């Protein structure tokens, strides 16, 4: 069993928008587990980014997307790298 911190983030927060828009939009909450050193599993990283696990797996094989590390035979993503990836994607889109 892994013990970590839980983060509740909305899709708007991931996109860098404030939730105080005054509109009655319905936004799904994303719950992920982040270990104390900032690592998360591929499953949690996919939830955090709003992508499928398979997409992250294919990107890791082709050296695309956010960087990942293999530790103990498992693939891990650091939350700082995921945040940096989201910022880069948002900046590239304009």
C-alpha positions as CSV (number, residue, x, y, z in Angstrom):
1,X,0.0,0.0,0.0
2,X,1.3,3.4,-0.9
3,X,0.7,6.4,1.2
4,X,0.6,9.8,-0.3
5,X,-1.2,13.1,-0.5
6,X,-4.5,13.5,-2.3
7,X,-5.1,16.5,-4.5
8,X,-8.5,17.5,-5.7
9,X,-8.1,19.4,-8.9
10,X,-10.7,20.5,-11.4
11,X,-10.2,20.6,-15.2
12,X,-10.3,24.4,-15.1
13,X,-7.5,24.5,-12.5
14,X,-5.4,22.1,-14.6
15,X,-5.9,24.5,-17.6
16,X,-4.8,27.4,-15.4
17,X,-8.2,29.0,-15.1
18,X,-9.9,30.2,-11.9
19,X,-12.9,28.4,-10.6
20,X,-14.5,31.8,-9.6
21,X,-16.1,32.4,-13.0
22,X,-19.6,33.1,-11.7
23,X,-21.1,30.6,-14.1
24,X,-22.9,27.5,-13.3
25,X,-20.5,25.2,-15.2
26,X,-20.2,21.6,-14.0
27,X,-16.6,20.5,-13.8
28,X,-15.5,17.0,-12.9
29,X,-13.1,16.7,-9.9
30,X,-9.9,14.7,-10.4
31,X,-8.5,12.8,-7.4
32,X,-4.9,11.6,-7.7
33,X,-2.4,10.3,-5.2
34,X,0.9,12.1,-5.0
35,X,3.7,10.5,-2.9
36,X,5.7,12.8,-0.6
37,X,8.6,13.0,-3.1
38,X,6.2,14.2,-5.8
39,X,5.9,10.9,-7.7
40,X,2.6,9.5,-9.1
41,X,1.8,6.3,-11.0
42,X,0.9,6.3,-14.6
43,X,-2.8,5.8,-13.7
44,X,-2.8,8.9,-11.5
45,X,-0.7,10.9,-14.0
46,X,-3.3,10.0,-16.7
47,X,-6.1,11.3,-14.5
48,X,-4.2,14.4,-13.7
49,X,-3.6,15.2,-17.3
50,X,-7.0,14.0,-18.6
51,X,-5.4,11.4,-20.9
52,X,-5.6,7.6,-21.0
53,X,-3.0,5.4,-19.4
54,X,-2.3,3.9,-22.8
55,X,-1.6,7.3,-24.3
56,X,1.0,8.0,-21.7
57,X,2.5,4.5,-22.2
58,X,2.8,5.0,-25.9
59,X,4.3,8.5,-25.4
60,X,6.9,7.0,-23.0
61,X,7.9,4.5,-25.6
62,X,8.3,7.1,-28.3
63,X,9.9,9.7,-25.9
64,X,7.0,12.1,-26.3
65,X,4.9,13.9,-23.7
66,X,6.0,14.4,-20.1
67,X,9.2,12.7,-18.9
68,X,8.8,9.4,-16.9
69,X,11.1,7.3,-14.8
70,X,11.2,3.6,-14.2
71,X,11.7,2.6,-10.6
72,X,11.4,-0.9,-9.4
73,X,9.8,-2.0,-12.8
74,X,7.1,0.6,-12.5
75,X,6.6,3.8,-14.5
76,X,6.4,7.0,-12.4
77,X,5.8,10.7,-13.2
78,X,6.8,13.7,-11.1
79,X,4.1,16.2,-10.5
80,X,6.5,19.1,-11.3
81,X,7.2,17.5,-14.7
82,X,3.5,17.2,-15.4
83,X,2.8,20.8,-14.4
84,X,5.7,21.9,-16.7
85,X,4.2,19.8,-19.5
86,X,0.8,21.4,-19.0
87,X,2.3,24.9,-19.1
88,X,4.2,24.1,-22.3
89,X,1.1,22.7,-24.0
90,X,-1.0,25.7,-23.0
91,X,1.7,28.1,-24.2
92,X,2.1,26.3,-27.5
93,X,-1.7,26.5,-28.1
94,X,-1.6,30.2,-27.7
